[in-house]
Amino acid sequence: MFYQKILKNFRKKDFCPFCNSNSEFRIIENESAYITLARAPYVKNHLLVIPKRHILSLNNLTGNEKKEIFDLMLSGIKLLEKKYPAVQMQYKEGDLISAGKTIPHAHFHLVPKRKKTKEIKDKRKFLREGELIKKVNEVKNF
């Protein structure tokens, strides 16, 4: 697959496509981040919000960077909502393989969703109060 070849080439050269992005590809930007179209989109008009500073994790962002990135995410959502009924935001935290990341640079996906013509069955299990408390305590003790 072409995308896999591109990724392999980036890694071989220790090249970050987000740090070396052409400014003409940027839709909106501020001091800390920018919005661009995804080069390998999940769907048409899939946007990425990318910190300008090369970081791997949200934990490495300053308070101001977090605020400016959040502001850009809202701007990107507002932009997509002009044409789409919903926008899904995705972020993967953790090491590349475990998190399913392809680019070692933190970034957020803003994925436009098309209008559904039929209701999708929701197969999630609803936790009863006792189950929820038990799960909350498990997570607190990670």
Secondary structure, 3 states (H helix, E strand, C coil): CHHHHHHHHHHHCCCCCCCCCCHHHEEEECCCEEEEECCCCCCCCCEEEEECCCCCCHHHCCHHHHHHHHHHHHHHHHHHHCCCCEEEEECCCCCHHHHCCCCCCCCEEEEEECCCCCCCCCCCCCCCHHHHHHHHHHHHCC
